[in-house]
Amino acid sequence: MKKREGFRHLTAQDRDRIHALYGYGHDQEDVARVLGVNPSTVSRELARYGRRTCRYSATQAQKDADEKRKHSKRPGMKVEGNPALRRFIIQELKRLRSPDEIAGRMKRDGIAPRVGTAAIYKWLYSESGRPYCRYLCTRQSRKRRQHRLAKRILIPDRISLNDRPESLGLVHAEGDLFVSPRTTGSKVCGLLVVTKNEKLLAGSLIPDKTSRVVVPAMRSALRAANPDTCTLDNGIENITHKQFGIDTYFCDPGSPYQKPHVEGSIGLIRRWFLPKGTDLSKIPNDVFQSQLHLLNHKHRKSLGYRSAYEAALERGIIDRVPRISLSKAVAFR
């Protein structure tokens, strides 16, 4: 089968050259060879305005092309051009159906013609569909503009998680931070380290993410959990990982699922004690230690209904259970 040639639209410069070259007596093939297009492209362009140069104006041709392209793919044309489809979508929006619900149900029920979620949003954000944006849960009448991402900080001597040794005798841990909401203006974070198999939690509340604070807090948490390796993400707080005193390995960028135990443990803390929106600067560190102590005492199904302390004692990670009062954690709830 013959390969299809590449296609491109003529530009204003191309039309100027058509006007000049054809006016000086060059044929369509010569003009096409100069422009690097198919001769039929030049033929169709000239046919719109007659074959005489005096009737072809590059300025007018470019103006007509711009106007045509402006209306050729106007936003929401697929919905706006089908009155029955438009009425159906408006009816569903008034029933507080989301565009995703509408598109998915149309596909499930075999409704034809149908459109996808993106096409419905494109119509809603156009002039024709904007009055119906009030039925969306967000009530937004335009696409949300994405914030420019901050410059990525490269971590020196970063070793991928794929290179972590998997010997049966090694104790692996995962570490991460959870933060106060930005609206509070607080920089206080929670630093957490969790052993992979024993679910042993250790950590503390720290005033900020600077290396002078993170390094001693991480070293203290690692001493309490006593792992052989630690898996971290690519946050700027881990740029001094060489000072943590342990072999560190890093997840792929944007892959928090590669350290599920610490992510799940942060979720556990959020559900029991510190829900999202909590200003961590108002939580004393001794209360936080009491909360971790209580969670380490919980009997977990994943551990055969043993506590993290019991599993860590059997593994020899710790030699005794620390004495911390649970009353502050219970009183805080």
N, C-alpha and C positions, 0 to 999 in steps of 0.2 A: 504494500500500500504506500502511495506517495506521501511523503512527510509534508505536513502543512507548514507553509512558510510563516515566519513571524509577522506580527501585525502591530502597527503603532499609528496613533492619530497624527495628522499633519499639524505642525505648529505654525505660529505667525511668520517665523523666518522661512519655513518651507513655502508658504503661500506667496511671500514676497519673491522668492526665487522662481516660482512657477510663473508669476506675472512677468518677471523680467525675461527669463529664458524663452518662454513661449512667444512673448512679444517680439523677440529678435529672430524668430523663425525656426527655433529648435523644435523638433518633433517630440511627441510624448515619451518615446523611449529614451531620448537623450536627457530629458528633464528627470525622468524616473531614475536613470543611472546616476545622475548628480545627487539626487535626494536620497538614494539608497532604498527606494520603495518599488513596488510592482507597478508596471505601466498602467494597469487597470485603475490603480489609486488616482493617478493623475487624470486619467480619462473621466472617472466619475466626478472629480473635483471640477473639471472644466465643463462637464455636461450640465452642471447646475446653473451655469451662467452663460451658456452658449459657447460656440467655438471661436468667436472673434475676441481678440485680446482687449479690444475697447470695451467689451461687455463684462470682462472679468476684472474685478477689483479685489486685491489682496486684503485691503482694509475691511471692505464690506463682507468678504467671505469669512474672515476671522470673527467678525461681529456676529454673523449668522451662526457660525459653529459654536461660539460661546453660549449663545441663547439656546440653541438646540440641546447642548449638553447640560445646561442648567435645568432643563425640564425633563430630560430623558430618564433620569434616575432620582426623581424627587423623593424625599423621605416619606415612607408610608404609602407609596403608590399601590402596593399590592393589596392593601386593605381598602384604601380610599377608592380604588378602581372597581371594587366589587360591592355594590350596595347591600346585597343580602348578607355577605360576610361581615360588612361593617355593622349592620344592625345587630347581628348575632353577638359580636364582640362587645358592643355597647351594652346590650342586654345583660351579658354575663358580668361585665364590670360593675353595673349597677347592683348586682347581687353580691358584690364584694368578692368576686373571683379574681385571683391574681392572673397576670398574663401566662405564668407557667401552668396554672391550673387549666386555663382555657385551652392553650395549645396541646397540653397532654391529654385532655379529655377529648378534644377533636380527633386526635390520633387514635385514641383507644376506641372511640365509637365509630371510626371510619367516616367522619363527616368530610364532605368534599364540596367545594375547595376548602383547603385548610392552610394555615400558616403556622410558623414556629414562634417561639417566645421572642426571639430577637426582632422578628418582623412586627410583632404587636407593640413592643417597646419603641421601635423606630417610628411607628405611626403615632403612638401616644406623644412622643417628643416632637412631632411635627406640628405645624400650625393647625392642621385639620383635627388632630387628636388631642391637642393640649387641653381643651376644656374638660376632657374626661379623666385627666390625671388626678382629679380630686377623689376619685374612687379607689386609687391605689393606697396601700397601707402607709406608704411613705409620703404620699401627696406631692411628690417631686414632679415638676413639669419639664425637667431637663436631665440629661445624663450626668451623674455625679462625676465631677472632675477628680482624677486621681492626683494625690499629692506626689511631688517629686521625691523619690527615694534618696535618703542620705548616702553619702559616699561610703562604699563598702570598705571596711577596715580588714586588711589582710593579716592573718595570724601567722607569725613567723614559726618555722619548724613544725608546721601542722602535719599530723599523721592521720590518715584516713581511718575510719572505723573498720574498713575492710581488712586492714593490716593488723588488727588486734589479735593476739594469740588466744586460742580457745582451749587451753589446757584445763582438764577437769579440776586440778588443784587450785586454780586461780580464783580469787574473789573479785568480781567485776562490780563497779559502782557507776552510777550516773549522777551528774550534777546539773543544777539549773538555778535560775533566779525567778522570783515572781515579785511584781512591783505594785506600788500604790497607784491609784488613778491619777492621770495628769491634771485633772481639774483641781486636785487638792494642792498641787505645787510641791508635794513631798517627794523627796528622793530616796526615802527609806525602802529597802528591798528585803525580801526573805531569801536567804541562801539555803539550799537544801541539797543534801547528798543522800542517795538511797542505794543500798546494795541490791544487786539484781535478783538473787535467789532467796535471800532472807528477808527482804523488804524492811531492813533496818534503816530508820530515819535518823539523820543528824544534821544540824545546821544552826543558824542564828539569824537574827535581824541585824542588818548592817545599814549605816547611815547613807551610803551612796555606792556607786559602782567603780570608784577609783581603785587603782591597783594597791595603794597603801592600805586600803580597807579590805579588799577582796582577798588578797594573798594570805594574811594571818587568819581570816575567818575560814577560808577554804582549808588551810592546813589543820586548823582545829577540828573542823567537821570530818576531815579525812582520818585524823587520829582516832576520833570516836567511832567511825564506821570500820576502820582498819582494812580497806580493800587493797588489792594489788594493782588494779588499773581503774581509770575513771574516764567515762565518756561525757563529752561536753558538746555544746553547740558552738556556733561561730560568732557569738556576741563579743563586743569589744572588751567586756570584763574579763575574758579569758586570754587576752593578749599576753599576759605574763604567766602563762601556764607552766613554764619551765621552773618557776619558783614554788609551785605547789608541792614539790617533793614526791611526785608519783608519776608513773607513765600515763600520759593523757592521750586520748584518741578523740577524733572529731567526726560529727555527723556530716552528711552532705548538706550543702546550703539549702535552706527551706525544707528540711526533712525532720521535723520534731518527732515523727513516728519511730525514728531509729533509737530513741531513748524513751520508750513507753513507760518504764517503771517510775522515773522521776516525774514525768508528766501526769501519770495517774495519781501519784502521791500528792502532788500539788493540788490536783482536783479533790483529793480526799480532805486535805486541809481546808480548802475553800468550802466544801460542803459542811464540814463539822464546825469550823470555828471562824474562818476569815473569808466570808463571801466576797465576790468581786465588788469593788467600790469601797472596800474597807481602807481607811487611811492607816497604813502600818506604823506611822510615826506615833500613833496614839496607843500602840500595843507595847507594853513592857517586854523586854527580852525574857525575863523569868517566866512570864505568862506563856510566851511562845515555847520555851523549853518544856513547860508543863504539858502543853498541847502535844508536842512530839512524843513525850514520855507516855502519855495516855494512848496515842496511836500505836506506839511500839508494844503496848500491853494488850492491844485488841487481838482476839482470837480470829484468825483469818482462814477462810475456806481454802484459799490457794496454798496455805501452809499446813493443810491437814488439821485445821482448827487449833493450830499452835500460834503463839504470839511471835512477833519478830525477835523479841529478846530470847525466847526459848530456842528458836531456830539458830540464832547467832551463837548462843552458848553451846549447842550441840556441834556446830561447825568449828568452834574454837576461835571465832572472831573476837568475842569479848570474854572476859573471865568472870565478870560479875555484872549484875544489873545495877545501874546507878540509882542512887537514892534522891529522887525528886518528887516533891509533893504534887499530887494530882488535883488537889483542891482548887488551885487557881484556874486550871483548865475547865473544871466542872462549873465553877462559879462564873466564869466568863460566858459560858453558854446561857 
